[in-house]
Amino acid sequence: MSGARGSGTALLLFPAILFVALLFVYPFGYGLFTSLTGADGGFTLGNYARFFSTPREVRTIWTTLGIALPVTLLAVGLAVPLAYHMRRGIAGERIISFFLIVPVTLGTVLVSEGMLSFMGPNGWLNQLLMALGLVSKPVQFTHNYAGVAISVGLQGFPYAFLMLLGYVSGIDPDLEKASQMLGATKWQTFWKILFPLMVPGIAIAFCLNFVMAFSVYPSAVLLGQPSGPQRVIALAAYQMAFEKFNFNAASAIAMIMAAIELLVIAAVLAWRNGMYRGASIVGKG
Amino acid sequence: MIAVSIERRLPRILFAAVIAGYIAIVLGIILTVVLNSVSKGWYSGVLPRTFTAEWYKYAAADHDIGTLIAVTFVVALADVLVGLLIAFPAAYALARSEFRGKAFLLSLFLLPMIVPPMAYGIPLAMLCYKLRLAGKVAGTVIVNLVPIVPFMILVLMPFIEQVGTNLESAAKMLGAGRATIFRKVLIPLTAPGILTAGILSLVKSISMFDLTYLIAGGRNQTIVVALFSDAYAAGARPPQSVDALAVVYFLISMTCLCISLRTVSPTQMVFKLK
């Protein structure tokens, strides 16, 4: 009987296992293998060595981290208090959530394309800033760091916010009441009770946001200076593969991207594990 | 007294300011694109003075918009259907049975969500070029399954967990086979979950860019990839015609979003946290 059950489970899992093996594990392994192969087909570390000895390539790591880390921190940092504020629902919640999900749905290409006009020198934003007398000449929001960062942030913030909103509203409200009944101020309740309970959610929101920001490609190309200061690592990998047709070197860059990303995620998870972890802190609700 | 009330209102004011600012920027971006696409010579001033439909004609002559839309929908729908066929049985097995290596399997299924698409996309694209799948609709469908299936498994699992096992046991006792139970008991009971997963994935796959961009070419590209290529080669055509294509894309994805919001809530659009 248990054998029959076991084989049934295996049968149900089979398509998904086949899928992940063929479309994810195999390509990834193939990429790793290719990255360790030279032009002559032999084993080499040269693709990695060449990347790390070319300053223009190494710089893409810092360029990408320089966009992804601050923007993710800011997006999550803004999302935490806002999600906390909205945890019991507020007036206009539906309409607010709608406007937050719109940029996520549109995707980065349309947002970046639209930002070029909206935040351009003659765009509405600069017209408004000048009309308010805040600036005397148009601020440059496009074709620089600010443009890429704003575009990545516009995409990341709703993600972080909606993720955390779902998480915070699952925290048992009695905990908050108990804390207040015992004489804690709102501030103490937030820092000592709610924030530690939110840490696992914050960690995952940070990781997923970072993944999106770290693979930034369209915004950097459309809103940055893709051949100069905003040459991000995804662009370096793309150019190596589809402009220079050096798939060995391109795979090496792809592997470096994945490694950096997993390092950051590991650091975030270590931070989470360092914080208080209680049992069943989030009620099933 | 006054100080206290300001302190109480401060969070609300901050909240309203951030949200209002965010909404204003989003609306500003969308309205600029729409106005740009229907106007001429809007280089200064709050609103354009001359309106025209010529950019839409230009974009229509420039691209085969019908094909772009058709490819976009064929890819999205195929991904949803194939994705469900793979994800539903897996989600069922993961939600129902305990077995050795389950935690490992679950993390393996979710891994594609935390690895950047470019990192596995480049080797995947290389394979597609080797297998001559690149530039074909089938290739685009296959690569986009990679982020869709894990997402579907995540969405489906809680829905399946909610359905009690006793109905299945009752059906089994009455002599129903596995296939009958799936078809007559499980599928109808988990229909809301299937619908949610399907709709969310449809909306997602319409805007999926990275993987499609790596392998789509020629006539078989989706509208978002065509939009990026146009915006990238900005000098080659009037910018307003790029905006016209952007409006077409905007209308498609907004229609899908509005339809989907009748069944799902915005918080479900993002990665669901337990």
Interface residues (C-beta under 8 A of the other chain):
Chain A: R5 G6 G8 T9 L11 L12 L13 F14 P15 A16 I17 F19 V20 L23 F24 V25 Y26 P27 F28 Y30 G31 T34 L78 P81 L82 H85 M86 I96 S97 F98 F99 L100 I101 V102 P103 V104 T105 L106 G107 T108 V109 L110 V111 S112 E113 G114 M115 L116 S117 F118 N122 G123 W124 L125 Q127 L154 F157 P158 Y159 L162 M163 L164 L165 G166 Y167 G201 I204 A205 C207 L208 V211 F214 S215 Y217 P218 V221 L222 A234 A237 Y238 A241 F242 F247 A250 S251 I253 A254 M255 M257 A258 E261 L262 I265 V282
Chain B: P11 R12 L14 F15 V18 I19 Y22 I23 I25 V26 L27 G28 I29 I30 L31 T32 V33 N36 Y43 S44 V46 L85 I86 A87 P89 A90 Y92 A93 L94 R96 S97 F99 L105 L108 F109 L111 P112 M113 I114 V115 P116 P117 M118 A119 Y120 G121 I122 P123 L124 A125 M126 L127 I142 V143 L145 V146 V149 I153 R178 V203 S207 M208 F209 D210 Y213 L214 V224 L227 F228 A231 Y232 P239 V242 D243 A246 Y249 F250 S253 M254 C256 L257 L261 S265 P266 T267 M269 V270 F271 K272 L273 K274
